[in-house]
Amino acid sequence: MNSSEAGLWYEDFTRCDVPGTDRRVQIVLENTEAAFRRSAVRLRQCGEEHRARRAERFAAWARFDLDEPSMAQQLYVAAAGLRHIRRLEPLAGQALDDVLSLARADRGNVQLADPASGALRIIAQHGFDAEFLDHFAVVDDDRSACGRAARRRAQLVITDVITDHGFGPHRRIAAASGFRAVQSTPLVDKAGHLVGMISTHYPSPYDPPTRDMRIIRRYADLLAQVLASHLIAVPPAESGWLTFGGAAPLRGLGT
């Protein structure tokens, strides 16, 4: 299967009733995973590293449905619900609530990436005060968890911000805000473009279980597609996110 066709196929497939409960669905998923993995090998041999990684990503989506059919269905239902939310702020707020539940965390934030500079700006948050929001109003460095995850286009965990060498510039605000660990998961659309970031924070040193991180990563993939579609329909300036001050808690979201 050509990796460029994956978005169409996978968007259609997510409408299936219950992934993995029907043998025919399982066969489709197994064949699709194998096809994408073969494509990745051939693309890499041709020097197409970016397209090879995309194919591997689509293969991982099929593998997730095979390994976690019940959870996959829950994530699809949650993501489908987001598509009916017309405004960006409540959409991001609902997505954050979903991820906080998945991560068993009580604080976190969603950021959008500026398409020109790549800088991250908070559009939804829970559990933080004005000082935190002012400090992380716009992130364009690679010392924070979200900044590093954005640069690498990969999920990142800082198990203890006190001992993490790179986090030094942000330790004071972490202490003031009461978190010691953080995970950041990039929101990347089907084309591989960074749409934003979703992060959860923990009051004590913490290394999230591998399964939890995998589930969060899959939900982030679905959320990225929803956000990308929303931003095409309603540009960020029209949605109002550019007008939010960094120090002001966002309306309708707990702080």
Secondary structure per residue as TSV (DSSP state, phi and psi in degrees):
chain	resnum	aa	ss	phi	psi
A	1	M	-	360.0	132.9
A	2	N	-	-68.3	130.4
A	3	S	G	-62.4	-23.2
A	4	S	G	-70.5	-17.0
A	5	E	G	-89.8	-5.0
A	6	A	H	-63.7	-41.3
A	7	G	H	-59.3	-45.0
A	8	L	H	-63.9	-48.5
A	9	W	H	-61.3	-48.4
A	10	Y	H	-71.0	-35.1
A	11	E	H	-62.6	-39.1
A	12	D	H	-67.9	-41.0
A	13	F	H	-66.2	-32.2
A	14	T	T	-66.6	-6.1
A	15	R	T	-87.7	-3.0
A	16	C	S	-61.4	151.4
A	17	D	S	-64.1	-59.2
A	18	V	S	-138.6	101.6
A	19	P	T	-56.3	133.5
A	20	G	T	90.7	-11.6
A	21	T	S	-83.7	-16.6
A	22	D	S	-112.9	133.2
A	23	R	H	-59.2	-35.4
A	24	R	H	-65.1	-37.8
A	25	V	H	-65.0	-41.1
A	26	Q	H	-61.3	-42.1
A	27	I	H	-63.8	-43.5
A	28	V	H	-58.3	-45.6
A	29	L	H	-63.5	-44.0
A	30	E	H	-62.7	-44.5
A	31	N	H	-65.9	-38.2
A	32	T	H	-67.5	-43.9
A	33	E	H	-58.4	-46.8
A	34	A	H	-62.0	-41.0
A	35	A	H	-63.9	-43.2
A	36	F	H	-66.5	-37.4
A	37	R	H	-68.5	-37.6
A	38	R	H	-64.6	-41.6
A	39	S	H	-60.9	-40.5
A	40	A	H	-61.5	-41.7
A	41	V	H	-62.6	-47.0
A	42	R	H	-66.2	-40.9
A	43	L	H	-63.9	-40.1
A	44	R	H	-66.8	-37.6
A	45	Q	H	-63.1	-28.3
A	46	C	T	-90.2	6.5
A	47	G	T	79.4	13.9
A	48	E	-	-94.7	69.2
A	49	E	H	-63.5	-42.6
A	50	H	H	-61.6	-45.9
A	51	R	H	-69.3	-32.2
A	52	A	H	-64.1	-41.5
A	53	R	H	-66.3	-35.9
A	54	R	H	-62.8	-44.1
A	55	A	H	-62.3	-40.9
A	56	E	H	-64.5	-35.7
A	57	R	H	-65.0	-44.0
A	58	F	H	-65.2	-36.0
A	59	A	H	-63.4	-39.0
A	60	A	H	-65.1	-32.9
A	61	W	H	-62.7	-46.0
A	62	A	H	-63.2	-41.3
A	63	R	H	-63.3	-38.5
A	64	F	H	-60.3	-45.0
A	65	D	H	-63.0	-33.8
A	66	L	H	-70.7	-40.6
A	67	D	H	-81.0	-31.7
A	68	E	-	-131.6	60.3
A	69	P	H	-60.6	-41.3
A	70	S	H	-67.8	-46.3
A	71	M	H	-65.1	-38.7
A	72	A	H	-58.9	-43.2
A	73	Q	H	-62.3	-41.4
A	74	Q	H	-61.6	-40.8
A	75	L	H	-67.2	-39.7
A	76	Y	H	-63.7	-41.1
A	77	V	H	-63.9	-43.9
A	78	A	H	-62.0	-44.5
A	79	A	H	-66.5	-37.7
A	80	A	H	-62.0	-37.4
A	81	G	H	-63.7	-33.0
A	82	L	H	-65.4	-31.4
A	83	R	T	-65.0	-18.8
A	84	H	T	-90.0	-3.5
A	85	I	-	-91.4	117.6
A	86	R	-	-81.7	-30.1
A	87	R	S	-97.9	142.9
A	88	L	H	-63.6	-43.3
A	89	E	H	-61.0	-53.8
A	90	P	H	-65.9	-29.6
A	91	L	H	-61.7	-49.7
A	92	A	H	-64.2	-37.4
A	93	G	H	-63.9	-42.0
A	94	Q	H	-66.5	-41.3
A	95	A	H	-61.0	-40.6
A	96	L	H	-64.3	-42.9
A	97	D	H	-57.2	-42.5
A	98	D	H	-61.2	-45.7
A	99	V	H	-70.7	-37.9
A	100	L	H	-58.9	-39.0
A	101	S	H	-66.8	-44.7
A	102	L	H	-62.7	-38.1
A	103	A	H	-87.7	-6.0
A	104	R	T	54.3	46.4
A	105	A	-	-120.6	159.6
A	106	D	S	-115.2	5.3
A	107	R	E	-150.6	149.6
A	108	G	E	177.3	-178.3
A	109	N	E	-155.3	159.9
A	110	V	E	-117.6	135.4
A	111	Q	E	-122.8	149.6
A	112	L	E	-104.0	146.6
A	113	A	E	-95.3	132.6
A	114	D	-	-69.1	123.3
A	115	P	T	-63.9	-23.0
A	116	A	T	-87.5	-50.0
A	117	S	T	-97.7	-21.3
A	118	G	-	83.7	-3.7
A	119	A	-	-62.9	145.8
A	120	L	E	-102.5	133.4
A	121	R	E	-126.5	132.4
A	122	I	E	-67.7	131.1
A	123	I	E	-120.3	-13.4
A	124	A	E	-152.7	143.6
A	125	Q	E	-153.5	157.9
A	126	H	E	-144.5	128.7
A	127	G	S	96.7	3.9
A	128	F	-	-118.7	156.5
A	129	D	-	-102.5	-176.4
A	130	A	H	-62.6	-33.8
A	131	E	H	-63.5	-44.7
A	132	F	H	-62.2	-46.1
A	133	L	H	-63.8	-33.8
A	134	D	H	-70.6	-42.7
A	135	H	H	-63.5	-42.5
A	136	F	T	-105.1	25.0
A	137	A	S	-54.8	-45.3
A	138	V	E	-136.8	123.3
A	139	V	E	-111.1	121.2
A	140	D	-	-137.3	25.6
A	141	D	-	-114.1	172.4
A	142	D	S	-116.0	28.0
A	143	R	S	-97.6	-32.7
A	144	S	S	-75.3	164.3
A	145	A	H	-63.3	-45.7
A	146	C	H	-66.4	-38.4
A	147	G	H	-63.3	-42.7
A	148	R	H	-66.7	-44.0
A	149	A	H	-61.4	-37.1
A	150	A	H	-65.9	-44.0
A	151	R	H	-62.9	-39.4
A	152	R	H	-87.6	-12.7
A	153	R	T	54.8	39.9
A	154	A	S	-146.6	148.0
A	155	Q	-	-59.3	141.3
A	156	L	E	-140.7	139.1
A	157	V	E	-122.9	131.2
A	158	I	E	-107.7	107.9
A	159	T	S	-73.2	-23.9
A	160	D	-	-154.9	112.0
A	161	V	T	-68.7	-18.8
A	162	I	T	-71.9	-38.0
A	163	T	T	-96.9	-10.4
A	164	D	-	-76.0	117.9
A	165	H	G	-60.8	-43.1
A	166	G	G	-70.9	-20.4
A	167	F	G	-81.5	0.5
A	168	G	G	-42.7	-49.4
A	169	P	G	-62.3	-17.0
A	170	H	G	-111.7	6.9
A	171	R	H	-65.6	-37.8
A	172	R	H	-63.2	-45.4
A	173	I	H	-69.6	-31.0
A	174	A	H	-64.1	-43.9
A	175	A	H	-64.1	-43.1
A	176	A	H	-65.4	-31.3
A	177	S	H	-91.0	-8.5
A	178	G	T	79.0	34.6
A	179	F	-	-128.2	145.9
A	180	R	S	-117.0	-19.3
A	181	A	E	-135.3	154.6
A	182	V	E	-153.9	142.8
A	183	Q	E	-121.9	141.6
A	184	S	E	-128.0	130.8
A	185	T	E	-121.7	120.8
A	186	P	E	-65.7	145.6
A	187	L	E	-102.2	106.4
A	188	V	E	-120.3	128.3
A	189	D	-	-76.5	178.3
A	190	K	T	-63.0	-26.8
A	191	A	T	-82.4	-5.1
A	192	G	S	92.6	9.9
A	193	H	-	-87.0	139.6
A	194	L	E	-74.1	119.5
A	195	V	E	-94.2	-36.4
A	196	G	E	179.2	-154.5
A	197	M	E	-151.7	144.5
A	198	I	E	-127.1	130.2
A	199	S	E	-130.0	146.9
A	200	T	E	-126.7	148.0
A	201	H	E	-125.3	149.3
A	202	Y	E	-130.8	142.8
A	203	P	S	-74.2	-16.9
A	204	S	S	-129.3	162.2
A	205	P	-	-52.5	135.3
A	206	Y	-	-157.7	137.1
A	207	D	-	-120.3	101.3
A	208	P	-	-57.9	143.4
A	209	P	-	-57.2	147.7
A	210	T	H	-57.0	-41.6
A	211	R	H	-63.6	-42.3
A	212	D	H	-59.5	-43.3
A	213	M	H	-66.0	-36.5
A	214	R	H	-66.0	-41.3
A	215	I	H	-65.0	-43.7
A	216	I	H	-61.3	-41.5
A	217	R	H	-62.5	-40.4
A	218	R	H	-68.9	-40.5
A	219	Y	H	-63.9	-39.6
A	220	A	H	-61.3	-37.2
A	221	D	H	-61.4	-44.8
A	222	L	H	-66.5	-42.6
A	223	L	H	-61.2	-39.9
A	224	A	H	-60.2	-38.7
A	225	Q	H	-67.1	-39.2
A	226	V	H	-64.9	-46.9
A	227	L	H	-63.5	-42.3
A	228	A	H	-60.5	-42.7
A	229	S	H	-65.4	-40.1
A	230	H	H	-64.5	-41.8
A	231	L	H	-70.7	-27.4
A	232	I	H	-69.0	-42.3
A	233	A	H	-73.9	-39.2
A	234	V	S	-132.9	99.5
A	235	P	-	-55.2	151.0
A	236	P	H	-50.9	-42.2
A	237	A	H	-62.1	-36.3
A	238	E	H	-74.3	-28.5
A	239	S	H	-73.4	-22.9
A	240	G	T	100.6	-1.1
A	241	W	G	-70.2	-26.0
A	242	L	G	-70.7	-14.2
A	243	T	G	-91.3	-6.6
A	244	F	-	-72.7	131.0
A	245	G	-	-77.4	145.1
A	246	G	T	-62.6	-32.3
A	247	A	T	-88.1	-7.8
A	248	A	S	-95.3	126.9
A	249	P	-	-59.2	143.4
A	250	L	-	-76.3	141.1
A	251	R	T	-60.8	133.7
A	252	G	T	84.7	-1.9
A	253	L	S	-116.1	137.0
A	254	G	-	-67.5	150.0
A	255	T	-	-122.3	360.0
